[in-house]
Amino acid sequence: MKKEWASVWISLVIIIILILIPTGFESKSQEAAGDRVAAQVLSVNNDLIIDTGLVRSGEQSCQVEILQGQYKGEVFDGINMLNGSLEQDKIFEAGDLALVLISHRDNEVIAVSMIDHYRLHLELILLVAFFVLLILFAGPMGLRAILSFVLTILTIWKVLVPLFLKGGNPILIGGLFTLFLTVMVIALVYGFSRRWLAAVSGVTIGLIIMALAGIWSVNNIKIHGAVMAFSESLLYSGYQYLSLTSIFTASIFIGAAGAVIDLAVDITSAVYEVAEKRPDLSWRELTKSGAQVGRAAMGTLTTTLLLAYSGGFISLLMVFMAQGTPLINILNYKYVAAELIHTLVGSFGLVAVAPLTSLTAGCFLARKQSGNKEKIVP
């Protein structure tokens, strides 16, 4: 086995293990009895919908043809309940594809409920297109990027979320989660080499600083974890024992980990290239070169974090401006303060990782200065 492919095989083994292990919450899915299948909407009846301005309530009746499962080809009347929420309600039209829940007992259909529009096939097309473009552009590195993508999704769904739900310490779990992904993602880029060691060392120290900054910020600025979307619904679902504030704190450094890893890899790659072209440079000179790259990258990555976190709040900012809300009020609202914490603590991580990675890359990638100079281990 070639040394540089060790990380690929390890990632594949971990992915297979993650696919096979249970989350511990499979029984919850079994309790929600019924078949969830795709269906074609043949016709709709909107007579029982009540329009009150922009709000629609009541129910919509849909005639649907089942496209999957044991009832494939059969036609049923489905009910779409409206709750008066533009955010959550959906309206179907003839020709739409829908995801429906068929409730049945002893092979007799009791009811058909309209869950939502069926989007799985379109999402799959986007995913496949993304993977194809990635492989065409990046080649073997694109395959490694796909492994990293799949590994991250599976780790979140099979490890992070179940451990959070079981009441584990969110900050500790979140820290170990980000550390694990840091190790594996960077290994898929560099293999287990000196470059990997340099980048992981810088990111690890930066994540610790970011976690401490997040804990201090949340505790002193007094942000409750209920600012997270759907968090109250989680409590009302029987998980009152969860510490939403700790989960929110963990989400801060989990959310910024990607940008931090990206910056560390950029600096490490730059320092490695400089060391390859100028093997006579000392670790101090290589560190300075890495710091120059870090300074340039920090300017754009900090803005990237700001845009990533604020992009989902455009409508909220429009409401503030439309209502003439004073700026001092806006900055003191807890959900605005929560996003500021996300952005600023993530920026703390970037500021910390840049010099630290420059230093570790300079130390690990410089040729030894004793006797005959050794070649850099790639």
Secondary structure as the mmCIF struct_conf table of DSSP 4:
data_model
#
loop_
_struct_conf.conf_type_id
_struct_conf.id
_struct_conf.beg_label_comp_id
_struct_conf.beg_label_asym_id
_struct_conf.beg_label_seq_id
_struct_conf.end_label_comp_id
_struct_conf.end_label_asym_id
_struct_conf.end_label_seq_id
HELX_RH_3T_P HELX_RH_3T_P1 LYS A 3 TRP A 5
HELX_RH_AL_P HELX_RH_AL_P1 ALA A 6 LEU A 20
BEND BEND1 ILE A 21 ILE A 21
BEND BEND2 GLY A 24 GLY A 24
HELX_RH_AL_P HELX_RH_AL_P2 GLU A 26 GLU A 31
BEND BEND3 ALA A 32 ALA A 32
BEND BEND4 GLY A 34 GLY A 34
STRN STRN1 ASP A 35 ASN A 45
TURN_TY1_P TURN_TY1_P1 ASP A 47 LEU A 48
STRN STRN2 ILE A 49 THR A 52
TURN_TY1_P TURN_TY1_P2 GLY A 53 LEU A 54
STRN STRN3 VAL A 55 ILE A 66
BEND BEND5 GLN A 68 GLY A 69
TURN_TY1_P TURN_TY1_P3 GLN A 70 GLY A 73
STRN STRN4 VAL A 75 ASN A 83
BEND BEND6 GLY A 84 GLY A 84
TURN_TY1_P TURN_TY1_P4 LEU A 86 GLN A 88
TURN_TY1_P TURN_TY1_P5 ALA A 94 GLY A 95
STRN STRN5 LEU A 97 ARG A 105
TURN_TY1_P TURN_TY1_P6 ASP A 106 ASN A 107
STRN STRN6 GLU A 108 HIS A 117
HELX_RH_AL_P HELX_RH_AL_P3 LEU A 120 ALA A 138
TURN_TY1_P TURN_TY1_P7 GLY A 139 GLY A 139
HELX_RH_AL_P HELX_RH_AL_P4 PRO A 140 THR A 155
HELX_RH_PI_P HELX_RH_PI_P1 ILE A 156 LEU A 160
HELX_RH_AL_P HELX_RH_AL_P5 VAL A 161 LEU A 165
TURN_TY1_P TURN_TY1_P8 LYS A 166 GLY A 167
HELX_RH_AL_P HELX_RH_AL_P6 PRO A 170 TYR A 190
BEND BEND7 PHE A 192 SER A 193
HELX_RH_AL_P HELX_RH_AL_P7 ARG A 194 ILE A 221
TURN_TY1_P TURN_TY1_P9 LYS A 222 LYS A 222
HELX_RH_3T_P HELX_RH_3T_P2 GLY A 225 VAL A 227
BEND BEND8 MET A 228 MET A 228
TURN_TY1_P TURN_TY1_P10 ALA A 229 PHE A 230
HELX_RH_AL_P HELX_RH_AL_P8 SER A 231 TYR A 236
TURN_TY1_P TURN_TY1_P11 SER A 237 GLY A 238
TURN_TY1_P TURN_TY1_P12 GLN A 240 TYR A 241
HELX_RH_AL_P HELX_RH_AL_P9 LEU A 244 LYS A 277
TURN_TY1_P TURN_TY1_P13 PRO A 279 ASP A 280
HELX_RH_AL_P HELX_RH_AL_P10 TRP A 283 SER A 310
HELX_RH_3T_P HELX_RH_3T_P3 GLY A 311 PHE A 313
HELX_RH_AL_P HELX_RH_AL_P11 ILE A 314 GLN A 323
TURN_TY1_P TURN_TY1_P14 GLY A 324 GLY A 324
HELX_RH_AL_P HELX_RH_AL_P12 LEU A 327 ASN A 332
BEND BEND9 TYR A 333 TYR A 333
HELX_RH_AL_P HELX_RH_AL_P13 LYS A 334 LEU A 365
BEND BEND10 ALA A 366 ALA A 366
HELX_LH_PP_P HELX_LH_PP_P1 ARG A 367 LYS A 368
BEND BEND11 SER A 370 ASN A 372
HELX_LH_PP_P HELX_LH_PP_P2 LYS A 373 VAL A 377
#
